[in-house]
Amino acid sequence: MWAYLVRRFLLTIPIVLGVVLITMLLFSYVAGDPARAFAGRFASKAQLEAIRAKMGLDKPRWVKTAARVAKLDPAPGGLLTVTTAWKHELREGERFALYGEAVPRERRGEYVVEKVADGGKRLTVRRADAAATPGKAAPPQSQPAAAAPATMPAVTLATMPAATMPAAATGPATAAAAMPAPPAKPAGVEFAREDDAYLAASSVGARARGLFDSQFFDIVTFKIYDRPSMRYNEPIWEIIKRKAPASMAIQIPAFIIVLGVQLTLALVAASRRGRWPDYVITVASVAIMSVPLLSAYLFAQWALGMEAGLFPVAGWESGGLTWVRYAALPILISVVLGVGGGTRLYRTVVLDEIYADYVRTARAKGVAGREVLFTHVLRNALIPVITNTVAALPGLILGALILERIFQVPGLGSFMVDALSNNDHTVVMGMTFILSIVYCVLLLVSDVLYTLVNPQVSLK
């Protein structure tokens, strides 16, 4: 059994990573830029870069083998200041290569890090082949003074007419104009987000330190849950802890009631197969399955909320037991709409068991019909029930997306809908990752439960 559990746990890892991979591919190459969607069309480049840094989108998507260069600026002493868009792991004294089609040719090559600043996004560097003390430019070589000639050649000054003689230049303005202009300071180079300008560490160790500093590994190492949602401006964990109770207050009671009603109706219909209770339950189940959810929610709000005044139409209050008034109508409508599908499924399962040999033997021994149903038939029919129940459990965590939106319940369902509408990358990726983990763990739990309800099942 333990070997089976370990094997299933190891198989869970590629499944979860595959779910995250597919979701990231959809968000990266199908959906638009989350920063642009949040900031709007008229956001400046600086605003977009700040939003991407806050959402963690300033990192590479998969692995980081190089850092994107944002700007090159000359520094005093012949040095160069390199500003990167991604944080890197370079340290002082380490070498790196500056490359890319957008990088000027004279700037390409290998450099040595002199100083690291701005959280690892700004480097002061020098050429690796510069013969200078680190941090200082090479002093200029002194030229020997030219020896004065032994004899000066005679110069004959021609007499010029006074009218043609230039006026003596006097005054500071004229003197300044006569002086040669100083050499222009070399300008910096700024690169756009799509430009090909990168730096990569020369040593394998420096590259390995920052290899997993990417968006993908921020998700699988749970770092994304410390990042804020762009709409709520607080970490995802804090939002989940605040919104989960509202979802659980509706989903858990509704789930328990629905499961009990489904099993009861399925047993009644199967035990009276071909009679009027079976027909009534089957027709009602099919009719319930045919009702559109949105129409049922709106009708319940109108009939039971506005007209009858039995329940609040929408809203939520969490103080004390006041939430019960607001949760009653969503629970009721969830129970009514959730009975149909499970009743039909469990009726079919019970019918497969109710005509088995062990049931006929129990009845021949004089066992009461109720005891036969609940002790013998139900226990052997629990494996499909467990499978269907476990598959529905992640919905308890996420909440009913449309239900919470219509009834204005501040739960995880409405939270996820808002994130999808606003292209909130952090929330969608974080919720997808945690739901995939929960679902895989629950499938493993269902395998263990099979062995408890049916001793004939063994895990090998």
C-alpha positions as semicolon CSV with decimal commas, in nm:
position;residue;x (nm);y (nm);z (nm)
1;M;0,000;0,000;0,000
2;W;0,275;0,247;0,093
3;A;0,460;0,175;-0,229
4;Y;0,140;0,253;-0,421
5;L;0,089;0,581;-0,233
6;V;0,447;0,691;-0,298
7;R;0,414;0,605;-0,666
8;R;0,087;0,795;-0,697
9;F;0,238;1,093;-0,516
10;L;0,530;1,099;-0,758
11;L;0,291;1,081;-1,052
12;T;0,105;1,380;-0,910
13;I;0,408;1,605;-0,962
14;P;0,413;1,596;-1,346
15;I;0,033;1,629;-1,354
16;V;0,040;1,948;-1,147
17;L;0,333;2,087;-1,345
18;G;0,149;2,009;-1,668
19;V;-0,159;2,200;-1,551
20;V;0,055;2,502;-1,462
21;L;0,240;2,475;-1,793
22;I;-0,080;2,471;-2,001
23;T;-0,229;2,763;-1,807
24;M;0,090;2,966;-1,849
25;L;0,097;2,894;-2,222
26;L;-0,260;3,020;-2,255
27;F;-0,187;3,333;-2,054
28;S;0,143;3,402;-2,226
29;Y;0,056;3,347;-2,591
30;V;-0,325;3,370;-2,614
31;A;-0,429;3,631;-2,357
32;G;-0,309;3,989;-2,376
33;D;-0,054;4,167;-2,162
34;P;-0,188;4,168;-1,800
35;A;-0,003;4,491;-1,722
36;R;-0,154;4,666;-2,022
37;A;-0,502;4,532;-1,935
38;F;-0,474;4,671;-1,583
39;A;-0,311;5,006;-1,664
40;G;-0,507;5,090;-1,979
41;R;-0,407;5,199;-2,328
42;F;-0,256;5,531;-2,228
43;A;-0,020;5,405;-1,957
44;S;0,340;5,515;-1,990
45;K;0,630;5,278;-2,030
46;A;0,746;5,344;-1,673
47;Q;0,401;5,262;-1,537
48;L;0,387;4,937;-1,731
49;E;0,731;4,832;-1,610
50;A;0,633;4,908;-1,249
51;I;0,315;4,699;-1,282
52;R;0,506;4,409;-1,439
53;A;0,759;4,418;-1,156
54;K;0,477;4,412;-0,900
55;M;0,309;4,116;-1,071
56;G;0,636;3,930;-1,121
57;L;0,607;3,958;-1,499
58;D;0,943;4,130;-1,531
59;K;1,106;3,787;-1,499
60;P;1,152;3,536;-1,782
61;R;0,869;3,286;-1,820
62;W;1,044;2,951;-1,785
63;V;1,413;2,963;-1,685
64;K;1,657;3,251;-1,668
65;T;1,974;3,194;-1,864
66;A;2,030;3,566;-1,928
67;A;1,900;3,902;-1,809
68;R;1,739;4,154;-2,042
69;V;1,925;4,486;-2,059
70;A;1,713;4,798;-2,026
71;K;1,976;5,073;-2,045
72;L;2,347;5,141;-2,089
73;D;2,496;5,459;-1,942
74;P;2,859;5,577;-1,941
75;A;3,005;5,618;-1,592
76;P;3,302;5,827;-1,471
77;G;3,645;5,673;-1,501
78;G;3,576;5,486;-1,823
79;L;3,322;5,255;-1,657
80;L;2,977;5,155;-1,779
81;T;2,645;5,138;-1,591
82;V;2,421;4,853;-1,703
83;T;2,055;4,860;-1,596
84;T;1,867;4,533;-1,639
85;A;1,495;4,466;-1,653
86;W;1,531;4,140;-1,459
87;K;1,704;4,083;-1,132
88;H;2,020;3,875;-1,172
89;E;2,256;3,688;-0,944
90;L;2,587;3,842;-1,051
91;R;2,829;3,943;-0,775
92;E;3,119;4,185;-0,764
93;G;3,424;4,056;-0,949
94;E;3,231;3,811;-1,169
95;R;3,238;3,828;-1,546
96;F;2,952;3,842;-1,791
97;A;2,894;3,887;-2,162
98;L;2,693;4,173;-2,311
99;Y;2,537;4,071;-2,641
100;G;2,239;4,115;-2,872
101;E;2,157;4,274;-3,205
102;A;2,034;4,592;-3,036
103;V;2,358;4,642;-2,841
104;P;2,603;4,876;-3,018
105;R;2,904;4,692;-3,151
106;E;3,150;4,891;-2,944
107;R;2,962;4,790;-2,628
108;R;2,952;4,416;-2,695
109;G;3,199;4,191;-2,523
110;E;3,298;4,064;-2,179
111;Y;3,282;4,280;-1,867
112;V;3,372;4,253;-1,500
113;V;3,126;4,363;-1,230
114;E;3,259;4,646;-1,013
115;K;2,947;4,729;-0,813
116;V;2,592;4,592;-0,772
117;A;2,307;4,828;-0,679
118;D;1,928;4,873;-0,696
119;G;1,846;4,524;-0,574
120;G;2,061;4,356;-0,838
121;K;1,925;4,549;-1,137
122;R;2,206;4,804;-1,180
123;L;2,569;4,715;-1,243
124;T;2,877;4,929;-1,265
125;V;3,117;4,738;-1,488
126;R;3,444;4,769;-1,677
127;R;3,586;4,593;-1,975
128;A;3,736;4,257;-1,888
129;D;4,047;4,330;-2,097
130;A;4,105;4,676;-1,945
131;A;4,449;4,694;-1,781
132;A;4,335;4,899;-1,484
133;T;4,281;4,869;-1,117
134;P;3,920;4,761;-1,049
135;G;3,703;5,072;-1,024
136;K;3,968;5,307;-1,168
137;A;4,051;5,406;-1,522
138;A;4,399;5,362;-1,658
139;P;4,601;5,681;-1,615
140;P;4,703;5,853;-1,938
141;Q;5,062;5,806;-2,044
142;S;5,268;6,128;-2,005
143;Q;5,425;6,245;-2,329
144;P;5,782;6,388;-2,320
145;A;5,799;6,758;-2,387
146;A;5,927;6,847;-2,731
147;A;6,273;7,005;-2,724
148;A;6,285;7,368;-2,833
149;P;6,480;7,427;-3,151
150;A;6,826;7,580;-3,106
151;T;6,757;7,874;-3,333
152;M;6,422;8,028;-3,406
153;P;6,357;8,112;-3,766
154;A;6,323;8,481;-3,842
155;V;5,974;8,599;-3,908
156;T;5,908;8,906;-4,123
157;L;5,590;9,090;-4,035
158;A;5,427;9,258;-4,328
159;T;5,277;9,597;-4,270
160;M;4,904;9,592;-4,323
161;P;4,676;9,887;-4,378
162;A;4,488;10,000;-4,072
163;A;4,156;9,940;-4,239
164;T;4,240;9,575;-4,295
165;M;4,383;9,512;-3,952
166;P;4,138;9,302;-3,739
167;A;4,016;9,462;-3,420
168;A;4,167;9,324;-3,105
169;A;3,945;9,064;-2,955
170;T;3,872;9,162;-2,602
171;G;3,620;9,051;-2,343
172;P;3,529;8,716;-2,184
173;A;3,265;8,626;-2,444
174;T;3,515;8,653;-2,724
175;A;3,772;8,457;-2,528
176;A;3,525;8,180;-2,454
177;A;3,426;8,165;-2,818
178;A;3,785;8,131;-2,917
179;M;3,841;7,832;-2,686
180;P;3,784;7,484;-2,839
181;A;3,455;7,310;-2,735
182;P;3,497;7,018;-2,489
183;P;3,431;6,670;-2,627
184;A;3,064;6,565;-2,609
185;K;2,977;6,323;-2,331
186;P;2,878;5,987;-2,477
187;A;2,502;5,937;-2,453
188;G;2,337;5,635;-2,296
189;V;2,147;5,371;-2,487
190;E;1,795;5,268;-2,383
191;F;1,634;4,947;-2,507
192;A;1,269;4,861;-2,557
193;R;1,110;4,550;-2,408
194;E;1,121;4,365;-2,739
195;D;1,482;4,458;-2,825
196;D;1,751;4,193;-2,842
197;A;1,986;4,309;-2,565
198;Y;2,098;4,068;-2,293
199;L;2,375;3,993;-2,049
200;A;2,474;3,643;-1,939
201;A;2,715;3,531;-1,669
202;S;3,036;3,379;-1,797
203;S;3,071;3,119;-1,521
204;V;2,842;2,817;-1,483
205;G;2,802;2,881;-1,111
206;A;2,670;3,233;-1,160
207;R;2,424;3,111;-1,422
208;A;2,302;2,828;-1,198
209;R;2,227;3,064;-0,910
210;G;1,962;3,250;-1,106
211;L;1,844;2,970;-1,336
212;F;1,514;2,916;-1,151
213;D;1,437;3,283;-1,092
214;S;1,144;3,284;-1,335
215;Q;0,766;3,312;-1,344
216;F;0,716;2,935;-1,371
217;F;0,927;2,851;-1,068
218;D;0,771;3,134;-0,867
219;I;0,444;2,944;-0,903
220;V;0,567;2,593;-0,825
221;T;0,768;2,716;-0,524
222;F;0,463;2,904;-0,383
223;K;0,632;3,245;-0,410
224;I;0,341;3,371;-0,615
225;Y;0,116;3,363;-0,309
226;D;0,320;3,642;-0,154
227;R;0,257;3,865;-0,456
228;P;-0,038;4,104;-0,446
229;S;-0,347;4,089;-0,657
230;M;-0,359;4,392;-0,883
231;R;-0,719;4,471;-0,792
232;Y;-0,705;4,411;-0,416
233;N;-0,340;4,509;-0,372
234;E;-0,274;4,244;-0,107
235;P;-0,119;3,895;-0,114
236;I;-0,328;3,608;-0,247
237;W;-0,307;3,412;0,077
238;E;-0,466;3,697;0,269
239;I;-0,748;3,724;0,015
240;I;-0,812;3,348;0,025
241;K;-0,828;3,347;0,406
242;R;-1,076;3,634;0,401
243;K;-1,303;3,504;0,121
244;A;-1,296;3,127;0,184
245;P;-1,539;3,134;0,484
246;A;-1,818;3,285;0,271
247;S;-1,777;3,014;0,007
248;M;-1,758;2,735;0,265
249;A;-2,070;2,863;0,444
250;I;-2,271;2,796;0,129
251;Q;-2,091;2,505;-0,037
252;I;-2,041;2,267;0,259
253;P;-2,406;2,261;0,381
254;A;-2,532;2,241;0,023
255;F;-2,291;1,959;-0,060
256;I;-2,387;1,748;0,244
257;I;-2,760;1,795;0,191
258;V;-2,738;1,721;-0,182
259;L;-2,541;1,401;-0,125
260;G;-2,790;1,274;0,133
261;V;-3,092;1,354;-0,085
262;Q;-2,933;1,197;-0,393
263;L;-2,857;0,868;-0,219
264;T;-3,201;0,852;-0,057
265;L;-3,388;0,916;-0,381
266;A;-3,164;0,673;-0,571
267;L;-3,232;0,394;-0,321
268;V;-3,607;0,461;-0,327
269;A;-3,621;0,468;-0,709
270;A;-3,408;0,153;-0,748
271;S;-3,600;-0,046;-0,486
272;R;-3,930;0,041;-0,658
273;R;-3,818;0,001;-1,012
274;G;-4,103;0,019;-1,263
275;R;-4,346;0,174;-1,012
276;W;-4,473;0,528;-0,980
277;P;-4,203;0,644;-0,730
278;D;-3,934;0,539;-0,980
279;Y;-4,108;0,726;-1,263
280;V;-4,164;1,040;-1,058
281;I;-3,804;1,054;-0,934
282;T;-3,658;0,984;-1,279
283;V;-3,873;1,245;-1,457
284;A;-3,806;1,505;-1,187
285;S;-3,430;1,439;-1,206
286;V;-3,425;1,486;-1,584
287;A;-3,635;1,802;-1,554
288;I;-3,402;1,950;-1,293
289;M;-3,098;1,872;-1,509
290;S;-3,263;2,060;-1,797
291;V;-3,308;2,388;-1,607
292;P;-3,046;2,656;-1,693
293;L;-2,858;2,765;-1,384
294;L;-2,871;3,135;-1,457
295;S;-3,247;3,130;-1,515
296;A;-3,304;2,936;-1,192
297;Y;-3,094;3,183;-0,989
298;L;-3,279;3,485;-1,125
299;F;-3,620;3,320;-1,078
300;A;-3,538;3,229;-0,717
301;Q;-3,433;3,587;-0,645
302;W;-3,754;3,722;-0,796
303;A;-4,000;3,467;-0,653
304;L;-3,858;3,397;-0,308
305;G;-3,674;3,722;-0,251
306;M;-3,865;4,008;-0,409
307;E;-4,222;3,870;-0,424
308;A;-4,244;3,641;-0,121
309;G;-3,987;3,829;0,087
310;L;-3,864;3,507;0,250
311;F;-3,494;3,570;0,187
312;P;-3,267;3,864;0,103
313;V;-3,231;3,899;-0,271
314;A;-2,852;3,937;-0,260
315;G;-2,569;4,053;-0,038
316;W;-2,369;3,919;0,254
317;E;-2,298;3,992;0,619
318;S;-2,043;3,796;0,817
319;G;-2,103;3,921;1,170
320;G;-2,239;3,659;1,412
321;L;-2,513;3,441;1,262
322;T;-2,644;3,704;1,024
323;W;-2,477;3,519;0,738
324;V;-2,740;3,243;0,771
325;R;-3,012;3,475;0,632
326;Y;-2,803;3,551;0,325
327;A;-2,678;3,194;0,276
328;A;-3,022;3,027;0,301
329;L;-3,144;3,108;-0,052
330;P;-2,815;3,014;-0,228
331;I;-2,806;2,687;-0,031
332;L;-3,167;2,609;-0,118
333;I;-3,127;2,672;-0,489
334;S;-2,798;2,478;-0,493
335;V;-2,966;2,176;-0,335
336;V;-3,259;2,182;-0,576
337;L;-3,041;2,215;-0,885
338;G;-2,781;1,964;-0,766
339;V;-3,012;1,670;-0,697
340;G;-3,089;1,560;-1,052
341;G;-2,760;1,436;-1,197
342;G;-2,641;1,246;-0,891
343;T;-2,980;1,079;-0,839
344;R;-2,979;0,932;-1,189
345;L;-2,619;0,814;-1,156
346;Y;-2,665;0,652;-0,816
347;R;-2,994;0,490;-0,922
348;T;-2,809;0,310;-1,201
349;V;-2,535;0,200;-0,961
350;V;-2,784;0,071;-0,704
351;L;-2,975;-0,120;-0,972
352;D;-2,655;-0,306;-1,061
353;E;-2,622;-0,418;-0,700
354;I;-2,982;-0,475;-0,600
355;Y;-3,021;-0,783;-0,822
356;A;-2,690;-0,942;-0,720
357;D;-2,678;-1,290;-0,567
358;Y;-2,578;-1,170;-0,220
359;V;-2,892;-0,949;-0,205
360;R;-3,120;-1,238;-0,296
361;T;-2,946;-1,450;-0,032
362;A;-2,996;-1,182;0,233
363;R;-3,365;-1,153;0,147
364;A;-3,403;-1,532;0,152
365;K;-3,263;-1,531;0,505
366;G;-3,538;-1,293;0,609
367;V;-3,333;-0,972;0,633
368;A;-3,556;-0,663;0,628
369;G;-3,570;-0,467;0,304
370;R;-3,442;-0,144;0,466
371;E;-3,147;-0,327;0,618
372;V;-3,068;-0,487;0,284
373;L;-3,062;-0,149;0,113
374;F;-2,861;0,048;0,368
375;T;-2,630;-0,228;0,496
376;H;-2,557;-0,447;0,194
377;V;-2,648;-0,262;-0,125
378;L;-2,534;0,088;-0,028
379;R;-2,194;-0,025;0,098
380;N;-2,113;-0,208;-0,223
381;A;-2,236;0,087;-0,432
382;L;-2,015;0,338;-0,253
383;I;-1,717;0,318;-0,491
384;P;-1,890;0,516;-0,771
385;V;-2,033;0,746;-0,504
386;I;-1,684;0,815;-0,368
387;T;-1,549;0,881;-0,717
388;N;-1,825;1,126;-0,801
389;T;-1,807;1,294;-0,461
390;V;-1,430;1,343;-0,466
391;A;-1,448;1,490;-0,817
392;A;-1,693;1,752;-0,686
393;L;-1,494;1,849;-0,377
394;P;-1,263;2,105;-0,548
395;G;-1,579;2,298;-0,628
396;L;-1,622;2,354;-0,255
397;I;-1,289;2,535;-0,243
398;L;-1,345;2,743;-0,552
399;G;-1,710;2,808;-0,486
400;A;-1,989;2,840;-0,739
401;L;-1,867;3,096;-0,992
402;I;-2,205;3,210;-1,124
403;L;-2,392;3,161;-0,795
404;E;-2,165;3,390;-0,595
405;R;-2,167;3,647;-0,872
406;I;-2,548;3,659;-0,894
407;F;-2,608;3,660;-0,519
408;Q;-2,317;3,900;-0,453
409;V;-2,141;3,665;-0,213
410;P;-1,781;3,779;-0,148
411;G;-1,636;3,430;-0,185
412;L;-1,370;3,258;-0,387
413;G;-1,600;3,208;-0,684
414;S;-1,663;3,578;-0,740
415;F;-1,295;3,638;-0,665
416;M;-1,196;3,404;-0,948
417;V;-1,448;3,556;-1,189
418;D;-1,311;3,904;-1,121
419;A;-0,956;3,779;-1,175
420;L;-1,047;3,624;-1,511
421;S;-1,234;3,938;-1,619
422;N;-0,945;4,166;-1,523
423;N;-0,672;3,934;-1,654
424;D;-0,520;3,920;-1,305
425;H;-0,231;3,687;-1,382
426;T;-0,122;3,640;-1,020
427;V;-0,464;3,529;-0,895
428;V;-0,546;3,299;-1,187
429;M;-0,211;3,118;-1,177
430;G;-0,214;3,090;-0,798
431;M;-0,569;2,952;-0,780
432;T;-0,508;2,712;-1,070
433;F;-0,198;2,573;-0,901
434;I;-0,359;2,517;-0,563
435;L;-0,674;2,363;-0,715
436;S;-0,469;2,119;-0,920
437;I;-0,283;2,010;-0,606
438;V;-0,607;1,969;-0,410
439;Y;-0,768;1,770;-0,689
440;C;-0,474;1,529;-0,720
441;V;-0,459;1,480;-0,342
442;L;-0,832;1,407;-0,329
443;L;-0,798;1,147;-0,603
444;L;-0,533;0,978;-0,391
445;V;-0,766;0,991;-0,090
446;S;-1,043;0,831;-0,296
447;D;-0,815;0,537;-0,377
448;V;-0,757;0,483;-0,006
449;L;-1,130;0,505;0,066
450;Y;-1,196;0,230;-0,190
451;T;-1,006;-0,014;0,029
452;L;-1,208;0,087;0,335
453;V;-1,554;0,040;0,183
454;N;-1,465;-0,272;-0,015
455;P;-1,207;-0,513;0,130
456;Q;-1,175;-0,682;-0,208
457;V;-0,994;-0,374;-0,339
458;S;-0,621;-0,361;-0,264
459;L;-0,360;-0,103;-0,354
460;K;-0,058;-0,259;-0,523
